Amino acid sequence: QVQLVESGGGLVQPGGSLRLSCAASGSIFTIYAMAWYRQAPGKQRELVAGITSGGITNYVDSVKGRFTISRDNAKKTMYLQMSSLKAEDTAVYYCNAAPGSRPLWPWGQGTQVTVSS
């Protein structure tokens, strides 16, 4: 069973940047497409960005050009570089398998991102 641990969130001003990390406990992580999700207060969890095992990426329109997803399979870690942050990016961010790649693993605790002046 893979365990996922997200980190790197915090409070940042509009226009600022953050880098999130997702550390996985199992080597099986490396063969699956992975994704970042987020859940804002009062809203459903939504897909933000995905990356295949080979590094092909995709993004939801609202973050294109501002967020960059990447992964280091040797370190069993995935990243989300976020820049030009907006208030509407405020949410708890989670990582998990990408939709359709495999059944989701248990969700981690997530990491809170708050964009506010």
C-alpha positions as semicolon CSV with decimal commas, in nm:
position;residue;x (nm);y (nm);z (nm)
1;Q;0,000;0,000;0,000
2;V;0,141;0,336;-0,103
3;Q;0,135;0,618;0,148
4;L;0,142;0,975;0,019
5;V;0,275;1,271;0,215
6;E;0,227;1,623;0,083
7;S;0,432;1,920;0,201
8;G;0,539;2,269;0,106
9;G;0,221;2,466;0,151
10;G;0,191;2,793;0,336
11;L;0,069;3,149;0,331
12;V;0,178;3,354;0,031
13;Q;0,080;3,690;-0,113
14;P;-0,094;3,717;-0,450
15;G;0,164;3,687;-0,725
16;G;0,392;3,477;-0,509
17;S;0,527;3,126;-0,556
18;L;0,533;2,796;-0,372
19;R;0,669;2,451;-0,445
20;L;0,473;2,153;-0,323
21;S;0,617;1,806;-0,279
22;C;0,452;1,465;-0,269
23;A;0,657;1,183;-0,124
24;A;0,544;0,825;-0,184
25;S;0,638;0,531;0,033
26;G;0,633;0,257;-0,228
27;S;0,836;0,198;-0,544
28;I;0,517;0,111;-0,731
29;F;0,458;0,488;-0,749
30;T;0,700;0,509;-1,041
31;I;0,486;0,315;-1,289
32;Y;0,167;0,515;-1,259
33;A;0,051;0,849;-1,387
34;M;0,017;1,081;-1,090
35;A;-0,174;1,401;-1,027
36;W;-0,222;1,695;-0,797
37;Y;-0,571;1,772;-0,675
38;R;-0,705;2,054;-0,460
39;Q;-1,009;2,120;-0,248
40;A;-1,118;2,471;-0,163
41;P;-1,351;2,541;0,131
42;G;-1,705;2,441;0,044
43;K;-1,606;2,293;-0,291
44;Q;-1,543;1,949;-0,430
45;R;-1,193;1,819;-0,479
46;E;-1,072;1,897;-0,830
47;L;-0,791;1,781;-1,054
48;V;-0,519;2,042;-1,101
49;A;-0,242;1,875;-1,301
50;G;-0,126;1,530;-1,405
51;I;0,195;1,366;-1,518
52;T;0,257;1,027;-1,677
53;S;0,534;0,794;-1,566
54;G;0,729;0,920;-1,868
55;G;0,680;1,287;-1,787
56;I;0,395;1,395;-2,016
57;T;0,197;1,666;-1,838
58;N;-0,149;1,817;-1,850
59;Y;-0,314;2,100;-1,660
60;V;-0,656;2,237;-1,585
61;D;-0,709;2,558;-1,779
62;S;-0,709;2,779;-1,469
63;V;-0,346;2,696;-1,385
64;K;-0,191;2,663;-1,732
65;G;0,116;2,879;-1,764
66;R;0,140;2,929;-1,388
67;F;0,187;2,578;-1,244
68;T;0,443;2,315;-1,341
69;I;0,414;1,951;-1,240
70;S;0,719;1,727;-1,234
71;R;0,836;1,402;-1,082
72;D;1,158;1,235;-0,976
73;N;1,096;0,861;-0,991
74;A;1,433;0,781;-0,831
75;K;1,327;0,982;-0,527
76;K;0,964;0,867;-0,548
77;T;0,863;1,229;-0,528
78;M;0,635;1,453;-0,731
79;Y;0,636;1,831;-0,730
80;L;0,407;2,119;-0,814
81;Q;0,579;2,450;-0,878
82;M;0,318;2,723;-0,843
83;S;0,378;3,081;-0,949
84;S;0,166;3,393;-1,003
85;L;-0,059;3,263;-0,731
86;K;-0,410;3,399;-0,700
87;A;-0,659;3,407;-0,415
88;E;-0,865;3,145;-0,597
89;D;-0,572;2,902;-0,570
90;T;-0,634;2,885;-0,196
91;A;-0,710;2,522;-0,111
92;V;-0,575;2,207;0,045
93;Y;-0,358;2,035;-0,214
94;Y;-0,337;1,656;-0,240
95;C;-0,150;1,411;-0,458
96;N;-0,270;1,074;-0,577
97;A;-0,286;0,853;-0,882
98;A;-0,409;1,031;-1,194
99;P;-0,768;0,962;-1,301
100;G;-0,788;0,637;-1,492
101;S;-0,435;0,522;-1,410
102;R;-0,540;0,302;-1,119
103;P;-0,778;0,313;-0,822
104;L;-0,691;0,597;-0,588
105;W;-0,470;0,528;-0,291
106;P;-0,584;0,650;0,052
107;W;-0,563;1,027;0,060
108;G;-0,285;1,190;0,257
109;Q;-0,336;1,482;0,490
110;G;-0,278;1,734;0,214
111;T;-0,095;2,064;0,241
112;Q;-0,271;2,396;0,288
113;V;-0,203;2,676;0,041
114;T;-0,340;3,015;0,134
115;V;-0,302;3,309;-0,103
116;S;-0,382;3,632;0,072
117;S;-0,246;3,980;0,123
